[in-house]
Amino acid sequence: MMMLELDNITKSYASACGRLEVLRGISARVEPGQSISIAGSSGCGKSTLLNLIGALDKPDSGTIRLGGQNPAEMDERALAAFRNRKIGFVFQLHHLLPQCTVLENVLLPTLAGGRARESALSLQQRAMQILERVGLSDRAHELPARLSGGQRQRAAVARALINRPQLLLADEPTGSLDEETAESVMGLLLDLNRSQKITLIVVTHSSRLDGRMERRFELRQGKLVERPL
Protein backbone atom coordinates (compact mmCIF):
# COMPACT_ATOMS: atom_id res chain seq x y z
CA MET A 1 0.00 0.00 0.00
CA MET A 2 1.34 3.41 -0.99
CA MET A 3 1.25 6.50 1.21
CA LEU A 4 1.54 9.80 -0.66
CA GLU A 5 3.22 12.72 1.11
CA LEU A 6 3.65 16.19 -0.37
CA ASP A 7 5.87 18.56 1.59
CA ASN A 8 5.99 22.25 0.56
CA ILE A 9 5.96 21.60 -3.20
CA THR A 10 6.63 24.51 -5.55
CA LYS A 11 6.70 24.66 -9.33
CA SER A 12 7.16 27.55 -11.75
CA TYR A 13 7.77 28.02 -15.46
CA ALA A 14 9.47 30.67 -17.57
CA SER A 15 7.13 33.07 -19.36
CA ALA A 16 7.43 36.29 -21.37
CA CYS A 17 6.81 38.19 -18.13
CA GLY A 18 9.33 36.22 -16.07
CA ARG A 19 8.81 33.21 -13.84
CA LEU A 20 5.20 32.08 -13.53
CA GLU A 21 4.50 30.48 -10.16
CA VAL A 22 2.05 27.61 -10.61
CA LEU A 23 2.31 25.76 -7.30
CA ARG A 24 3.18 27.63 -4.11
CA GLY A 25 4.10 25.48 -1.16
CA ILE A 26 1.69 22.55 -1.41
CA SER A 27 1.60 20.05 1.43
CA ALA A 28 -0.77 17.10 1.82
CA ARG A 29 -0.90 13.52 3.02
CA VAL A 30 -2.98 10.86 1.28
CA GLU A 31 -3.53 7.56 3.02
CA PRO A 32 -3.32 4.29 1.03
CA GLY A 33 -6.60 3.40 -0.66
CA GLN A 34 -8.21 6.83 -0.40
CA SER A 35 -10.07 8.49 -3.28
CA ILE A 36 -9.18 12.14 -3.88
CA SER A 37 -10.48 14.77 -6.28
CA ILE A 38 -8.63 17.93 -7.29
CA ALA A 39 -10.76 20.72 -8.77
CA GLY A 40 -9.95 24.26 -9.85
CA SER A 41 -10.19 26.67 -12.74
CA SER A 42 -8.62 25.89 -16.10
CA GLY A 43 -4.90 26.58 -16.15
CA CYS A 44 -4.53 26.72 -12.37
CA GLY A 45 -1.97 23.90 -12.25
CA LYS A 46 -4.05 20.76 -11.62
CA SER A 47 -2.39 18.73 -14.37
CA THR A 48 1.02 20.07 -13.30
CA LEU A 49 0.40 18.77 -9.79
CA LEU A 50 -0.76 15.40 -11.11
CA ASN A 51 2.38 15.10 -13.27
CA LEU A 52 4.54 15.80 -10.21
CA ILE A 53 2.70 13.20 -8.13
CA GLY A 54 3.10 10.71 -10.97
CA ALA A 55 6.86 11.36 -11.21
CA LEU A 56 6.53 12.64 -14.79
CA ASP A 57 8.14 15.90 -13.67
CA LYS A 58 10.12 17.17 -10.69
CA PRO A 59 9.21 20.04 -8.33
CA ASP A 60 11.39 23.13 -8.08
CA SER A 61 11.50 22.61 -4.32
CA GLY A 62 9.88 20.46 -1.69
CA THR A 63 9.60 16.69 -1.44
CA ILE A 64 7.18 14.12 -2.81
CA ARG A 65 7.26 10.67 -1.24
CA LEU A 66 5.41 7.68 -2.61
CA GLY A 67 5.48 4.70 -0.30
CA GLY A 68 8.37 6.35 1.57
CA GLN A 69 10.43 6.76 -1.61
CA ASN A 70 11.41 10.03 -3.25
CA PRO A 71 11.30 9.64 -7.05
CA ALA A 72 13.40 12.79 -7.49
CA GLU A 73 16.37 10.92 -5.99
CA MET A 74 16.18 8.04 -8.51
CA ASP A 75 18.19 7.77 -11.70
CA GLU A 76 16.25 7.63 -14.96
CA ARG A 77 16.22 3.84 -15.19
CA ALA A 78 15.05 3.33 -11.60
CA LEU A 79 12.47 6.09 -11.99
CA ALA A 80 11.00 4.55 -15.14
CA ALA A 81 10.73 1.16 -13.44
CA PHE A 82 9.14 2.70 -10.32
CA ARG A 83 6.58 4.61 -12.38
CA ASN A 84 5.78 1.59 -14.52
CA ARG A 85 5.17 -0.74 -11.58
CA LYS A 86 3.63 1.56 -8.99
CA ILE A 87 1.57 4.16 -10.87
CA GLY A 88 -1.24 3.91 -13.41
CA PHE A 89 -2.28 6.87 -15.60
CA VAL A 90 -5.64 7.61 -17.23
CA PHE A 91 -5.99 10.78 -19.29
CA GLN A 92 -8.89 12.64 -20.92
CA LEU A 93 -7.79 11.28 -24.29
CA HIS A 94 -7.25 7.54 -24.23
CA HIS A 95 -3.97 7.54 -26.21
CA LEU A 96 -4.56 4.00 -27.52
CA LEU A 97 -2.35 2.96 -30.43
CA PRO A 98 -4.71 2.69 -33.43
CA GLN A 99 -2.73 -0.10 -35.12
CA CYS A 100 -2.87 -2.36 -32.03
CA THR A 101 -5.82 -4.37 -30.77
CA VAL A 102 -7.40 -3.61 -27.42
CA LEU A 103 -5.53 -6.54 -25.87
CA GLU A 104 -2.21 -5.41 -27.36
CA ASN A 105 -2.79 -1.87 -26.04
CA VAL A 106 -3.47 -3.20 -22.54
CA LEU A 107 -0.26 -5.23 -22.64
CA LEU A 108 1.95 -2.34 -23.78
CA PRO A 109 3.12 -1.30 -20.27
CA THR A 110 4.40 -4.84 -19.67
CA LEU A 111 6.95 -4.46 -22.45
CA ALA A 112 9.12 -2.28 -20.19
CA GLY A 113 11.88 -3.96 -18.18
CA GLY A 114 11.42 -6.03 -15.09
CA ARG A 115 8.94 -8.63 -16.40
CA ALA A 116 11.38 -11.37 -17.35
CA ARG A 117 9.99 -13.81 -14.76
CA GLU A 118 6.43 -13.46 -15.96
CA SER A 119 5.45 -15.42 -19.05
CA ALA A 120 3.64 -13.90 -22.01
CA LEU A 121 0.79 -16.33 -21.36
CA SER A 122 0.46 -15.23 -17.75
CA LEU A 123 0.41 -11.57 -18.77
CA GLN A 124 -2.17 -12.22 -21.46
CA GLN A 125 -4.38 -14.08 -19.01
CA ARG A 126 -4.20 -11.18 -16.57
CA ALA A 127 -4.97 -8.70 -19.35
CA MET A 128 -8.05 -10.70 -20.32
CA GLN A 129 -9.19 -10.80 -16.68
CA ILE A 130 -8.87 -7.03 -16.46
CA LEU A 131 -10.72 -6.57 -19.75
CA GLU A 132 -13.50 -8.75 -18.38
CA ARG A 133 -13.56 -6.56 -15.27
CA VAL A 134 -14.03 -3.41 -17.36
CA GLY A 135 -16.57 -5.07 -19.65
CA LEU A 136 -14.41 -5.42 -22.76
CA SER A 137 -13.42 -9.09 -22.89
CA ASP A 138 -15.51 -9.54 -26.04
CA ARG A 139 -13.70 -6.65 -27.75
CA ALA A 140 -10.14 -7.73 -26.90
CA HIS A 141 -9.16 -8.38 -30.51
CA GLU A 142 -10.82 -5.30 -31.99
CA LEU A 143 -8.93 -2.19 -33.06
CA PRO A 144 -9.70 1.00 -31.11
CA ALA A 145 -11.45 2.52 -34.15
CA ARG A 146 -14.23 -0.04 -33.74
CA LEU A 147 -14.93 0.98 -30.13
CA SER A 148 -17.13 3.73 -28.75
CA GLY A 149 -15.59 6.61 -26.81
CA GLY A 150 -16.55 5.05 -23.50
CA GLN A 151 -15.13 1.68 -24.51
CA ARG A 152 -11.83 3.30 -25.50
CA GLN A 153 -11.62 4.99 -22.11
CA ARG A 154 -12.36 1.67 -20.40
CA ALA A 155 -9.54 0.12 -22.42
CA ALA A 156 -7.26 2.93 -21.20
CA VAL A 157 -8.26 2.13 -17.62
CA ALA A 158 -7.46 -1.55 -18.22
CA ARG A 159 -4.04 -0.58 -19.60
CA ALA A 160 -3.38 1.51 -16.48
CA LEU A 161 -4.12 -1.54 -14.30
CA ILE A 162 -2.06 -4.20 -16.05
CA ASN A 163 1.03 -3.77 -13.84
CA ARG A 164 -1.05 -3.78 -10.62
CA PRO A 165 -0.37 -0.14 -9.63
CA GLN A 166 -0.86 1.07 -6.08
CA LEU A 167 -1.68 4.60 -7.23
CA LEU A 168 -4.09 5.46 -10.07
CA LEU A 169 -3.96 9.02 -11.44
CA ALA A 170 -6.78 10.22 -13.70
CA ASP A 171 -6.67 13.59 -15.47
CA GLU A 172 -10.19 14.60 -16.57
CA PRO A 173 -11.06 10.95 -17.35
CA THR A 174 -14.69 11.78 -18.22
CA GLY A 175 -14.11 15.18 -19.83
CA SER A 176 -14.70 14.02 -23.41
CA LEU A 177 -17.57 11.61 -22.66
CA ASP A 178 -21.33 12.02 -22.73
CA GLU A 179 -23.18 11.96 -19.40
CA GLU A 180 -24.22 8.30 -19.49
CA THR A 181 -20.78 7.07 -20.54
CA ALA A 182 -19.08 9.35 -18.00
CA GLU A 183 -21.23 7.86 -15.26
CA SER A 184 -20.14 4.38 -16.30
CA VAL A 185 -16.42 5.26 -16.27
CA MET A 186 -16.81 7.07 -12.92
CA GLY A 187 -18.41 3.98 -11.44
CA LEU A 188 -15.60 1.79 -12.76
CA LEU A 189 -12.85 3.95 -11.25
CA LEU A 190 -14.56 4.10 -7.86
CA ASP A 191 -15.26 0.37 -7.88
CA LEU A 192 -11.57 -0.33 -8.55
CA ASN A 193 -10.58 2.05 -5.77
CA ARG A 194 -12.82 0.31 -3.24
CA SER A 195 -12.46 -3.31 -4.28
CA GLN A 196 -8.70 -3.32 -4.96
CA LYS A 197 -7.70 -0.61 -2.44
CA ILE A 198 -5.95 1.38 -5.15
CA THR A 199 -5.32 5.00 -4.17
CA LEU A 200 -7.26 7.11 -6.66
CA ILE A 201 -6.49 10.76 -7.44
CA VAL A 202 -8.71 12.43 -10.03
CA VAL A 203 -8.42 15.88 -11.57
CA THR A 204 -11.90 16.83 -12.70
CA HIS A 205 -14.34 19.61 -13.56
CA SER A 206 -17.24 17.21 -13.05
CA SER A 207 -19.24 18.05 -9.92
CA ARG A 208 -20.78 14.56 -10.06
CA LEU A 209 -17.42 12.82 -9.97
CA ASP A 210 -16.03 15.31 -7.47
CA GLY A 211 -18.91 14.66 -5.10
CA ARG A 212 -18.29 10.91 -5.00
CA MET A 213 -14.71 11.14 -3.76
CA GLU A 214 -13.67 10.40 -0.19
CA ARG A 215 -11.74 13.68 0.04
CA ARG A 216 -12.04 16.80 -2.11
CA PHE A 217 -9.42 19.46 -2.79
CA GLU A 218 -9.34 22.67 -4.80
CA LEU A 219 -6.28 24.36 -6.25
CA ARG A 220 -6.55 28.11 -5.64
CA GLN A 221 -3.79 30.54 -6.55
CA GLY A 222 -1.18 27.81 -6.32
CA LYS A 223 -2.39 26.50 -2.96
CA LEU A 224 -4.17 23.19 -2.31
CA VAL A 225 -7.23 23.66 -0.11
CA GLU A 226 -9.25 20.74 1.23
CA ARG A 227 -13.00 21.29 1.03
CA PRO A 228 -15.56 19.84 3.43
CA LEU A 229 -17.70 16.95 2.22
Salt bridges, closest charged atoms under 4 A:
GLU5 OE2 - ARG29 NH1 3.40
GLU21 OE1 - ARG24 NE 3.93
GLU31 OE2 - ARG29 NE 3.18
ASP57 OD2 - LYS11 NZ 3.38
ASP60 OD1 - LYS11 NZ 3.81
GLU118 OE1 - ARG115 NH1 3.33
GLU118 OE2 - ARG126 NH1 2.37
GLU142 OE2 - ARG139 NE 3.84
GLU142 OE1 - ARG146 NE 2.74
GLU172 OE2 - HIS205 ND1 2.56
GLU183 OE1 - ARG208 NH2 2.86
GLU183 OE2 - ARG212 NH1 2.78
ASP191 OD2 - ARG133 NH2 2.79
ASP210 OD2 - ARG216 NH1 3.67
ASP210 OD1 - ARG227 NH2 2.83
GLU218 OE1 - ARG220 NE 3.21
GLU226 OE2 - ARG215 NE 2.93
